[in-house]
Amino acid sequence: MALSDMLKKLRKEKGLTQKELAEKAGLPLRSIINYENEIREPNAKALVALELALGVSGAYLLGLESSPNFTPHETTDALNEFAKKYNELDDEGKQVLETFLNFAITSKSKQKTVIKFPKRAPTNKGLDNLDDNTINFPNMTPVKISEQSSAAGLGVYLGPESFTEYLVQDNELIRRTAFAVPVSGDSMEPKFHDGDIALVNFEPAEPGDIVVVTMDGLGYIKKLGNGVLLSLNKKYKPIPMKEDMRVNGKVIGILDPEWF
C-alpha cells in the first residue's frame, strides 16, 4: 500500500480529520494534504512526527513492514536521549542532522522522493506510434520540476538529472517559469510552506528577492541579503554566502495544486 493510502487509512482508523492529525503531529495542514494526495512524501522529521501521532513505525507507513511494530515504552529513553542531543545543536547542526536522516530513510526505502502528477510530459522517443502522435493535452504545458526538494533550511543537491517534465495548466505565470522546485522545511514561512512547489525563472535577482541558490553543491531557497542568505522564519540565522554561491533563479510564485 502506498504511503498516501496508508496515511489516509490510519488517520481514519484513529477518527482524525486532516487538521486534527496535523495538530497532533505538529505539522502544517498543507503537508498532510500533500502527503495524502501523493504530491510529496514526508521528510525524516515529519515521518517521526507521524509515527508518534499514529502509533506506528515509519517503516510500516512506507510499506516496508507488514506490522506496525511500534512500542513507545521501549523507545522512550532512546528518543529522549536523541532529543536532548538534538536540542544541544545550533540551527545549522540540526539542519545537517535532518538532511542525513532524510538520506537514510530514502536509502532504506530504495525509492526517490518524487513529485507525482497525473500526466507526465511525453518524450520524443514515445512519438513513434500513431496513437502517441494523436494524444491531445488541451491547455496544458510542460514544466520542469525537481524530484528533490530545495530546502528552506539546509540545502540539498540539485543536479540537472534531478528534473522531470510534467504537464500543468498553461497560464502567464507558468509561461514565465524556467523550472520548479519543491520546498522542504519551515524556514521560509509564512510565505512558503513545507510541500509548496516554488516556480523559478531566470530574471535578474536583487537583494530582497527570494531566490534558489546553490552553494557547496547544495540547493537553497532563501531571501537574498547583503552577503548572507536570509530565512523569513526569524528562528533561523542568516547563512553567510561563500565564493562558490550561484544564484540559479528568482522565485516568482507557487504552483497551485489545481493546475495539474
Phi, psi and chi 1 to 4 in degrees:
 res  aa     phi    psi   chi1   chi2   chi3   chi4
   1 MET       -  134.6 -177.2  180.0  -67.0      -
   2 ALA   -65.5  154.4      -      -      -      -
   3 LEU   -57.1  -40.9 -177.9  143.5      -      -
   4 SER   -59.4  -44.5   57.3      -      -      -
   5 ASP   -69.3  -39.8  -63.9  -32.0      -      -
   6 MET   -64.2  -42.9 -179.7   65.0   75.4      -
   7 LEU   -62.6  -43.9 -177.4   59.9      -      -
   8 LYS   -63.9  -42.0 -160.4  177.4  -58.1 -179.4
   9 LYS   -63.3  -48.5  172.6  178.4  174.7  -70.2
  10 LEU   -65.6  -38.9  -68.7  170.9      -      -
  11 ARG   -61.5  -44.3  174.5  176.8   61.7   78.2
  12 LYS   -68.6  -36.0  -69.4 -179.2  177.9  179.2
  13 GLU   -62.7  -32.1  -73.0  178.3   -5.8      -
  14 LYS   -83.7   -4.4  -62.8  -74.7 -176.1 -179.4
  15 GLY    70.3   32.3      -      -      -      -
  16 LEU  -106.7  142.8  -60.6  172.4      -      -
  17 THR   -81.9  168.6   64.3      -      -      -
  18 GLN   -60.5  -39.2  -70.3  178.7  -35.2      -
  19 LYS   -65.1  -42.5 -177.6  178.3 -179.8 -179.0
  20 GLU   -65.6  -40.0  -71.5  169.5  -20.6      -
  21 LEU   -65.4  -41.6  175.8   57.5      -      -
  22 ALA   -59.4  -44.2      -      -      -      -
  23 GLU   -66.7  -40.8  -67.5  173.8   -9.6      -
  24 LYS   -66.9  -36.5 -171.7  173.6 -178.5  179.7
  25 ALA   -88.0  -10.9      -      -      -      -
  26 GLY    71.4   32.7      -      -      -      -
  27 LEU  -116.8  157.4  -62.4  170.7      -      -
  28 PRO   -64.8  142.2  -19.5   31.8      -      -
  29 LEU   -56.4  -37.9  173.4   59.1      -      -
  30 ARG   -57.9  -37.4 -174.5 -168.8  -57.8  -94.8
  31 SER   -65.5  -44.7  -65.8      -      -      -
  32 ILE   -60.0  -43.8  -59.3  -61.9      -      -
  33 ILE   -60.8  -44.0  -65.8  172.3      -      -
  34 ASN   -64.6  -40.6  -74.5  -16.7      -      -
  35 TYR   -63.2  -43.9  -58.3  154.4      -      -
  36 GLU   -74.3  -19.6  -69.2 -166.5   -0.3      -
  37 ASN  -102.6   12.3  -74.1  -78.6      -      -
  38 GLU    61.2   26.8  -63.7 -172.6  -82.9      -
  39 ILE   -79.0  -34.9  -64.9  175.3      -      -
  40 ARG  -158.2  167.1   62.5  171.1  -69.7  114.4
  41 GLU  -107.8  153.6  -67.3 -175.2   -4.4      -
  42 PRO   -67.6  145.2   23.0  -32.9      -      -
  43 ASN   -79.9 -177.0   58.2   23.5      -      -
  44 ALA   -59.9  -43.1      -      -      -      -
  45 LYS   -64.6  -42.7 -175.2  176.6  179.8 -179.8
  46 ALA   -69.1  -36.0      -      -      -      -
  47 LEU   -63.3  -41.3 -168.8   61.6      -      -
  48 VAL   -63.2  -41.3  171.3      -      -      -
  49 ALA   -62.5  -39.3      -      -      -      -
  50 LEU   -69.9  -37.0  -69.0  171.4      -      -
  51 GLU   -55.5  -50.6  -72.6 -179.6    3.4      -
  52 LEU   -68.5  -37.6  -64.2  173.4      -      -
  53 ALA   -70.0  -34.9      -      -      -      -
  54 LEU  -101.9  -11.1  -64.8  170.4      -      -
  55 GLY    72.2   32.6      -      -      -      -
  56 VAL  -132.6  165.6  -61.1      -      -      -
  57 SER   -80.6  156.3   68.7      -      -      -
  58 GLY   -63.3  -35.8      -      -      -      -
  59 ALA   -63.2  -35.7      -      -      -      -
  60 TYR   -68.2  -41.5 -178.5   70.7      -      -
  61 LEU   -61.5  -37.6  -90.0  174.9      -      -
  62 LEU   -82.1   -2.9  -67.7  169.7      -      -
  63 GLY    79.6   18.2      -      -      -      -
  64 LEU   -90.1  -16.4  -58.9  175.5      -      -
  65 GLU  -132.9  148.5  -65.7  179.7   -3.5      -
  66 SER   -87.8  -12.5   58.3      -      -      -
  67 SER  -115.2  139.7  171.2      -      -      -
  68 PRO   -55.6  -40.1  -25.1   34.0      -      -
  69 ASN    48.4   49.4 -166.6   28.8      -      -
  70 PHE  -123.6  117.3 -174.9   81.4      -      -
  71 THR  -126.5   90.3   50.9      -      -      -
  72 PRO   -55.7  -37.6  -24.1   34.0      -      -
  73 HIS   -65.1  -25.7   63.1  -79.3      -      -
  74 GLU   -84.3  -18.2  -66.2  179.8    0.6      -
  75 THR  -111.6   -1.5   58.4      -      -      -
  76 THR   -57.4  -48.3  -61.9      -      -      -
  77 ASP   -61.0  -44.2  -69.6  -17.1      -      -
  78 ALA   -64.2  -41.6      -      -      -      -
  79 LEU   -66.7  -39.9  -74.3  174.1      -      -
  80 ASN   -63.7  -40.8  -73.5  -19.2      -      -
  81 GLU   -65.7  -41.0 -178.1   63.9   22.9      -
  82 PHE   -63.7  -44.3  179.9   84.7      -      -
  83 ALA   -63.1  -38.1      -      -      -      -
  84 LYS   -62.2  -46.3 -179.2 -179.4  177.9 -179.2
  85 LYS   -66.3  -39.2  -67.2  178.4  179.8  178.1
  86 TYR   -61.4  -43.4  178.6   83.3      -      -
  87 ASN   -69.7  -18.9  -71.2  -29.7      -      -
  88 GLU   -79.5  -14.0  -69.7  175.3   -5.9      -
  89 LEU   -79.6  153.6  -62.0  171.6      -      -
  90 ASP   -80.6  177.2   58.6   17.5      -      -
  91 ASP   -58.0  -40.7  -70.7  -20.6      -      -
  92 GLU   -66.8  -40.0 -175.5  173.5   -5.6      -
  93 GLY   -64.3  -39.6      -      -      -      -
  94 LYS   -63.3  -40.9  -70.5  176.5 -179.0  177.3
  95 GLN   -67.3  -37.9  -67.4  163.9    1.3      -
  96 VAL   -61.9  -44.7  169.0      -      -      -
  97 LEU   -62.4  -43.3  178.8   58.2      -      -
  98 GLU   -63.4  -36.7  -71.1  172.8   14.5      -
  99 THR   -63.9  -43.0  -62.6      -      -      -
 100 PHE   -65.3  -38.4  -81.6  114.4      -      -
 101 LEU   -64.1  -42.3  -72.8  172.4      -      -
 102 ASN   -59.5  -43.4  -71.5  -22.2      -      -
 103 PHE   -63.6  -42.3  175.4   77.7      -      -
 104 ALA   -63.5  -42.3      -      -      -      -
 105 ILE   -67.1  -42.5  -71.8  175.1      -      -
 106 THR   -63.0  -40.8  -58.5      -      -      -
 107 SER   -65.4  -38.5  -61.6      -      -      -
 108 LYS   -66.3  -40.9 -178.2  178.4  179.7 -178.8
 109 SER   -78.4  -14.9   64.0      -      -      -
 110 LYS    55.1   33.3  -62.9 -178.7 -179.5  178.9
 111 GLN  -133.2  145.8  -66.2  177.6  -11.7      -
 112 LYS   -81.4  145.7  -68.9 -177.0  178.4  179.4
 113 THR   -81.7  109.4  -60.5      -      -      -
 114 VAL  -122.2  154.2  -60.9      -      -      -
 115 ILE   -85.4  124.7  -53.8  -57.3      -      -
 116 LYS  -104.7  128.4  -60.8  179.6  179.8  177.9
 117 PHE  -126.9  156.3  -68.2   86.3      -      -
 118 PRO   -63.1  -34.6  -22.1   33.1      -      -
 119 LYS  -129.0  118.8  -60.3  172.8 -177.6  175.7
 120 ARG   -90.9  139.5  176.6  172.6  -65.4 -164.3
 121 ALA   -61.6  132.8      -      -      -      -
 122 PRO   -67.7  144.6   24.0  -33.0      -      -
 123 THR   -94.2  164.7   63.3      -      -      -
 124 ASN   -62.0  -30.5  -69.9  -25.7      -      -
 125 LYS   -63.9  -25.5  -66.3  180.0 -179.9  178.4
 126 GLY   -90.8   13.0      -      -      -      -
 127 LEU  -104.3   20.3  -62.4 -179.3      -      -
 128 ASP   -80.6  -27.3  -63.1  -30.4      -      -
 129 ASN   -91.8  150.9  -61.6  -35.5      -      -
 130 LEU   -60.4  -41.2  179.3   60.3      -      -
 131 ASP   -60.4  -38.3  -71.0  -18.3      -      -
 132 ASP   -66.2  -36.9  -67.6  -32.8      -      -
 133 ASN   -70.0  -18.2  -77.7  -42.4      -      -
 134 THR  -106.2    6.0   57.7      -      -      -
 135 ILE   -65.3  135.0  -69.3  176.9      -      -
 136 ASN  -121.7  126.3 -176.7   28.2      -      -
 137 PHE  -118.3   84.0  -64.3   99.3      -      -
 138 PRO   -63.6  133.9   24.7  -34.0      -      -
 139 ASN    58.7   28.6  -57.6  -42.0      -      -
 140 MET  -118.3  148.4  -56.6  -66.6  -79.4      -
 141 THR  -142.1  147.5 -170.6      -      -      -
 142 PRO   -77.7  145.7   26.8  -33.7      -      -
 143 VAL  -137.6  138.0   61.9      -      -      -
 144 LYS   -82.8  122.7  -67.0 -178.7  179.0  179.3
 145 ILE  -121.5  130.5  -58.1  179.3      -      -
 146 SER   -67.8  138.0  172.3      -      -      -
 147 GLU   -82.7   -3.2  -66.0 -173.7    0.4      -
 148 GLN  -120.5  145.0  -58.6 -178.0   48.3      -
 149 SER   -75.7  144.2  -57.8      -      -      -
 150 SER   -96.4  113.6 -173.4      -      -      -
 151 ALA   -70.5  134.5      -      -      -      -
 152 ALA   -85.9   70.7      -      -      -      -
 153 GLY   162.6 -120.3      -      -      -      -
 154 LEU   -81.2  143.7 -171.8   73.4      -      -
 155 GLY   -74.0  162.5      -      -      -      -
 156 VAL  -132.2  162.0  -63.9      -      -      -
 157 TYR   -65.4  134.5  173.4   67.6      -      -
 158 LEU  -130.2   62.4  -74.5  176.8      -      -
 159 GLY   -74.9  161.7      -      -      -      -
 160 PRO   -62.3  -27.2   20.8  -32.9      -      -
 161 GLU   -76.3   -6.1   68.3  -85.9   13.6      -
 162 SER   -90.0    7.6   67.3      -      -      -
 163 PHE  -106.3  141.3  -72.0   84.9      -      -
 164 THR  -132.3  143.3  -58.1      -      -      -
 165 GLU   -87.1  134.1  -82.1 -164.7  -13.9      -
 166 TYR  -130.2  155.0  -66.6   92.6      -      -
 167 LEU   -91.8  129.6  -69.2  173.1      -      -
 168 VAL  -132.7  167.7  -60.8      -      -      -
 169 GLN   -64.4  136.9  -70.8 -176.9   17.7      -
 170 ASP   -76.5  130.5 -174.4   23.4      -      -
 171 ASN  -158.1  176.1   57.9   52.2      -      -
 172 GLU   -61.6  -41.2 -177.4  179.1   -8.3      -
 173 LEU   -66.1  -41.1 -170.8   59.7      -      -
 174 ILE   -65.9  -36.6  -70.3  -63.1      -      -
 175 ARG   -65.8  -24.8  -74.2 -167.2  -70.1  -87.9
 176 ARG   -85.6   -8.3  -70.3  176.0   54.9 -155.4
 177 THR   -85.7  130.1  -61.4      -      -      -
 178 ALA   -89.3  -39.0      -      -      -      -
 179 PHE  -161.7  170.5   63.3   93.8      -      -
 180 ALA  -132.8  148.5      -      -      -      -
 181 VAL  -136.8  128.9 -179.6      -      -      -
 182 PRO   -66.4  145.7  -19.5   32.5      -      -
 183 VAL   -96.5  134.9  176.3      -      -      -
 184 SER  -125.5  128.3  175.9      -      -      -
 185 GLY   104.3  178.6      -      -      -      -
 186 ASP  -119.3    9.7   63.7   -6.8      -      -
 187 SER   -73.6  -11.3   72.2      -      -      -
 188 MET  -108.7   14.4  -67.5  -55.9  -74.5      -
 189 GLU   -72.9  148.3  -68.4 -176.5   -5.3      -
 190 PRO   -93.5    2.1   33.5  -36.5      -      -
 191 LYS   -80.0  -40.0 -171.0  168.1 -175.4  178.1
 192 PHE  -124.4  132.3  -61.1   92.7      -      -
 193 HIS  -112.3  158.6  -62.0  -89.7      -      -
 194 ASP   -56.2  125.1 -179.2   53.0      -      -
 195 GLY   100.6  -15.3      -      -      -      -
 196 ASP   -65.0  155.1  -76.1  -16.6      -      -
 197 ILE  -115.0  110.8  -61.2  176.5      -      -
 198 ALA   -80.7  135.3      -      -      -      -
 199 LEU   -95.0  131.7  -56.8  176.2      -      -
 200 VAL  -128.9  140.5 -173.3      -      -      -
 201 ASN  -131.8 -176.1   72.3    6.5      -      -
 202 PHE  -102.7   22.5  -62.3  133.8      -      -
 203 GLU   -65.1  147.5  -66.4  174.9    4.0      -
 204 PRO   -57.7  137.3  -23.5   34.0      -      -
 205 ALA  -105.8  143.8      -      -      -      -
 206 GLU  -125.3  162.2  -58.9  176.9   -9.2      -
 207 PRO   -52.3  132.1  -29.6   37.1      -      -
 208 GLY   106.4  -20.0      -      -      -      -
 209 ASP   -80.3  152.3  -71.6  -25.4      -      -
 210 ILE   -87.5  128.2  -53.9  -61.4      -      -
 211 VAL  -133.8  160.8  -66.6      -      -      -
 212 VAL  -103.5  122.9  173.2      -      -      -
 213 VAL  -126.7  157.5  -56.0      -      -      -
 214 THR  -117.1  141.6   50.7      -      -      -
 215 MET  -153.8  130.3 -170.1  165.9   63.7      -
 216 ASP    57.9   29.9  -67.5  -28.4      -      -
 217 GLY    79.5    6.8      -      -      -      -
 218 LEU  -116.7  154.3  -57.7  175.9      -      -
 219 GLY  -104.4  140.8      -      -      -      -
 220 TYR  -132.4  149.9  -58.7   79.2      -      -
 221 ILE  -111.5  114.3  -69.1 -178.2      -      -
 222 LYS  -147.4  166.2  -67.0  -66.4  179.0 -175.3
 223 LYS   -85.7  132.2 -177.8  177.4  179.7  179.3
 224 LEU   -78.0  117.7 -162.5   59.6      -      -
 225 GLY  -110.2 -170.6      -      -      -      -
 226 ASN   -89.6   94.8  -67.7  -45.7      -      -
 227 GLY    83.8   -0.4      -      -      -      -
 228 VAL  -141.6  157.9  -67.0      -      -      -
 229 LEU  -101.3  128.8  -61.2  174.0      -      -
 230 LEU  -109.0  143.7  -58.0  169.7      -      -
 231 SER   -96.3  149.7  -60.6      -      -      -
 232 LEU   -80.1  -28.3  -60.5 -177.2      -      -
 233 ASN   -78.9  116.6 -172.0  -27.1      -      -
 234 LYS   -66.1  -11.7  -60.8  -56.3 -179.1 -177.1
 235 LYS   -78.0   -8.4   74.2  177.4 -176.3 -179.9
 236 TYR  -102.2  135.5  -69.9   92.2      -      -
 237 LYS   -80.5  152.9  -63.2  178.4 -178.7  178.8
 238 PRO   -59.5  148.0  -22.5   33.9      -      -
 239 ILE  -106.1  118.3  -59.6  175.2      -      -
 240 PRO   -61.3  137.5  -21.2   33.4      -      -
 241 MET   -73.2  147.1  -64.4  180.0 -174.0      -
 242 LYS  -113.1  168.2  -62.4 -177.7  179.5  179.7
 243 GLU   -62.7  -29.4  -68.9 -176.0   -0.4      -
 244 ASP   -87.7    5.5   69.2  -23.8      -      -
 245 MET   -66.0  136.6 -167.6 -158.0   79.1      -
 246 ARG  -132.0  129.9  173.5 -175.5  175.4 -175.3
 247 VAL   -83.0  116.1  176.5      -      -      -
 248 ASN   -86.7  -21.4  -63.4  -61.4      -      -
 249 GLY   168.2  168.3      -      -      -      -
 250 LYS  -103.2  134.6 -178.3  167.8   73.4  173.9
 251 VAL   -76.4  126.2  177.3      -      -      -
 252 ILE  -114.5   -2.3   58.3  173.7      -      -
 253 GLY   167.1 -171.8      -      -      -      -
 254 ILE  -123.0  139.2  -61.6  172.5      -      -
 255 LEU   -71.0  120.5 -178.5   65.4      -      -
 256 ASP   -74.5  126.8 -170.3  -35.9      -      -
 257 PRO   -55.1  -24.2  -25.7   35.6      -      -
 258 GLU   -75.8   -6.0  -65.2 -176.4   -1.8      -
 259 TRP   -85.2   -2.4  -66.6  -10.0      -      -
 260 PHE  -130.7      -   49.6   77.7      -      -
